[in-house]
Amino acid sequence: MPFNLDDYEPVAVRLSRWLEQCHQQNITPRVVTHLIHYSEQRCVFRAELYANDILIATGWEEETRGEGMVNRTSHLANCETSAVGRALANAGLAGADPSRRASREEMAKVVRLQPVPVEEEIPWASQKQQNYIKALTKSRPPEEVEEIIVQVCGRPMPLGEMTPQQASKVIERLKT
C-alpha cells in the first residue's frame, strides 16, 4: 500500500471542525443527504452542506454491498458518511494537508478495491468453495443460479474456472 491511512482525516473530524467553525462565526450549519439510488447491491448518496440556508458544497459517493468488511453490514451508512466527507472536502475542509483531499473512509475504499497481487492469487476456487456452492444451489432453479454467476463473474462460468474471490462472492449472493 503506497499510503498510510493514518495520514487521512476521518469524516467525523472534518464535520466536527466545520460545525465548530460555523458556531464561532454565528452561521447555522446544515447537512442534508439524499439517497439517490438503491438496489440490492449498490447505493449512491449525495450530500449537501448549507451555511445559513446557502448551499456551499455537494459530495457524491457510491458503495457496493459486501465490498470489504464495513459494507457487509453497513454499506448505506458508509456511503452516506463518505458523501458528507466529499462535500466537506469540496467546501475546503480537506484536512491539514490539502494534498490529502480524500477522507480516511475514501482511502479505506481504495484499499478494499485493490486487486490481489498476481503472485498471491490462487488460480481457481477451492474444492470446499465449489462443494459449498453446489450445496447452496441444490434446491434452486438452474436459471437463478446462472443469473447470479453472470452477475458476479460477468459471464456463465463453470465452478472450476472461478477465482476464489468470485466463488466467495457467489456464495455470499446465494446465502442472501
Secondary structure, 3 states (H helix, E strand, C coil): CCCCHHHCCCHHHHHHHHHHHHHHCCCCEEEEEEEEEECCCEEEEEEEEEECCEEEEEEEEEEECCCCHHHHHCHHHHHHHHHHHHHHHHCCCCCCCCCCCCCHHHHHHHHHHCCCCHHHCCCCCCHHHHHHHHHHHCCCCHHHHHHHHHHHHCCCCCHHHCCHHHHHHHHHHHHC
